[in-house]
Structures are given as C-alpha cells and as structure tokens.
C-alpha cells in the first residue's frame, strides 16, 4: 500500500496536479483576433456609411458623460473599459468598445441619435447587429 503522508509522495502528487492544471488551463492554439484590426476605417450598416473618427471630440465627451451620468451602473462595466472607437454618419455617433476573442472580435456599441442612445452587443464585423 502506498502512503501519501510521506513528503516525497506528497510533493510528487502536488507537482502532478499542478502540471495537469497548467496543461488543462492553456489557451487554445488558435490565435486571438486583434481588437484594433476590427476597427475598420468605414462600414455600411442599415444603408448608412459609418466613418471612423480620428479624434475624440468635445461632443463625444459630452455624449459619454451624459450617458454615464444617467446610467451609473455602466460606469464599472468591463464591457465599456478604455477609450472607444468613434464612428459617425450624418448626426449620429457610435462608440465601439472592441475586445479580442478567438474567432472574431466581440464589441459593445453605444449609439447616439437625437440625444437618445441605445446599447448593442455583437461579434464579428462592426455594425452587424447594432440596429
């Protein structure tokens, strides 16, 4: 009978378990989709051309401040971490927070139109389910 109360056997058992955990917790060999590469220069959605904005304007700051003021529960959301990529068309603006994923990027869109906003989540090309 093997006793596991001896130090060498306990050490071997712990190392075996740790090794198995590390191998089992490895990510897949499939590369992650790079989030910035998902931020295309333009895309068409619902018949409108959305153009990527190079700057984060005062209007953008005011829109986001108004949104977070009226929806404080979103302030600590991991979905809205960092600086969003801004797209505009006519008098509408969309703010995309893009996260890397295995197959395709995952994004959260905050869409402003006529001082109203809505949030949409999606995966894949930007705008694929924002409307």
C-alpha positions as CSV (number, residue, x, y, z in Angstrom):
1,X,0.0,0.0,0.0
2,X,1.3,3.5,-0.9
3,X,1.1,6.1,1.8
4,X,0.6,9.7,0.7
5,X,1.6,11.1,4.1
6,X,5.3,10.9,3.2
7,X,7.0,14.1,2.0
8,X,8.3,12.8,-1.4
9,X,5.0,11.3,-2.4
10,X,3.1,14.4,-1.3
11,X,5.5,16.6,-3.3
12,X,5.1,14.3,-6.4
13,X,1.4,14.4,-6.1
14,X,1.2,18.2,-5.8
15,X,3.5,18.6,-8.8
16,X,1.5,16.2,-10.9
17,X,-1.8,18.0,-10.0
18,X,-0.2,21.4,-10.8
19,X,1.2,20.2,-14.1
20,X,-2.2,18.8,-15.1
21,X,-3.9,22.1,-14.1
22,X,-1.5,24.2,-16.1
23,X,-1.8,22.0,-19.2
24,X,-5.6,21.9,-18.9
25,X,-5.9,25.7,-18.5
26,X,-3.8,26.5,-21.5
27,X,-5.5,28.6,-24.1
28,X,-6.2,27.1,-27.5
29,X,-3.6,27.2,-30.2
30,X,-6.0,29.3,-32.2
31,X,-4.8,32.9,-32.3
32,X,-6.9,35.7,-30.8
33,X,-8.4,38.2,-33.3
34,X,-6.7,41.5,-32.7
35,X,-9.3,44.1,-31.5
36,X,-7.7,47.1,-33.2
37,X,-7.8,45.4,-36.6
38,X,-11.6,45.1,-36.2
39,X,-11.8,48.9,-36.1
40,X,-12.1,49.4,-39.8
41,X,-12.0,52.9,-41.4
42,X,-15.6,52.6,-42.6
43,X,-18.5,50.3,-42.9
44,X,-22.1,50.3,-44.2
45,X,-24.9,49.5,-41.8
46,X,-28.7,50.0,-42.5
47,X,-27.8,51.8,-45.7
48,X,-25.6,54.4,-44.0
49,X,-21.9,54.8,-44.3
50,X,-20.2,55.0,-40.9
51,X,-16.8,56.7,-40.9
52,X,-14.1,56.2,-38.2
53,X,-13.3,59.4,-36.5
54,X,-9.6,60.2,-35.8
55,X,-10.3,62.4,-32.8
56,X,-12.4,62.2,-29.7
57,X,-14.3,65.5,-29.7
58,X,-15.9,67.6,-27.0
59,X,-19.3,66.3,-28.4
60,X,-18.1,62.8,-27.8
61,X,-17.0,63.6,-24.2
62,X,-20.4,65.3,-23.6
63,X,-22.3,62.3,-25.0
64,X,-20.5,59.8,-22.9
65,X,-20.6,62.0,-19.8
66,X,-24.4,62.3,-20.2
67,X,-24.8,58.5,-20.7
68,X,-22.7,57.5,-17.7
69,X,-24.4,60.2,-15.5
70,X,-27.9,58.8,-16.4
71,X,-26.7,55.2,-16.2
72,X,-24.2,54.9,-13.3
73,X,-24.5,51.1,-13.3
74,X,-22.5,51.1,-16.6
75,X,-19.5,53.0,-15.1
76,X,-17.7,49.9,-13.8
77,X,-18.7,47.6,-16.7
78,X,-15.9,45.6,-18.2
79,X,-17.7,45.9,-21.5
80,X,-17.1,49.7,-21.6
81,X,-13.4,49.8,-20.5
82,X,-10.9,52.0,-22.2
83,X,-11.4,54.5,-24.9
84,X,-14.0,53.6,-27.5
85,X,-13.5,53.8,-31.3
86,X,-15.8,56.5,-32.6
87,X,-17.8,56.3,-35.9
88,X,-20.1,58.9,-37.3
89,X,-22.7,59.4,-40.0
90,X,-24.9,62.4,-40.5
91,X,-25.9,63.5,-37.0
92,X,-25.4,60.1,-35.4
93,X,-22.5,58.7,-33.5
94,X,-21.5,55.2,-32.4
95,X,-18.9,54.4,-29.8
96,X,-17.5,50.9,-30.1
97,X,-15.6,49.1,-27.3
98,X,-13.9,46.2,-29.1
99,X,-12.5,43.1,-27.2
100,X,-10.3,40.4,-28.8
101,X,-11.8,36.9,-29.0
102,X,-10.9,33.5,-30.5
103,X,-12.8,33.6,-33.8
104,X,-14.0,37.2,-34.2
105,X,-13.9,40.4,-32.2
106,X,-16.6,41.0,-29.6
107,X,-17.9,44.5,-29.3
108,X,-20.3,46.7,-27.4
109,X,-21.8,49.7,-29.3
110,X,-23.3,52.8,-27.7
111,X,-25.3,54.5,-30.4
112,X,-26.4,58.2,-30.1
113,X,-29.1,59.7,-32.3
114,X,-31.2,62.8,-31.5
115,X,-29.9,62.9,-27.8
116,X,-31.1,59.3,-27.4
117,X,-28.9,56.3,-27.1
118,X,-29.0,52.5,-27.1
119,X,-26.5,49.8,-26.3
120,X,-25.9,46.8,-28.6
121,X,-23.6,43.9,-28.2
122,X,-22.2,41.9,-31.1
123,X,-19.5,39.8,-32.5
124,X,-17.8,40.0,-35.9
125,X,-17.9,43.0,-38.2
126,X,-18.8,46.3,-36.7
127,X,-22.5,47.2,-37.1
128,X,-23.5,43.6,-37.8
129,X,-26.2,43.8,-35.2
130,X,-26.1,47.4,-34.0
131,X,-29.5,48.3,-35.5
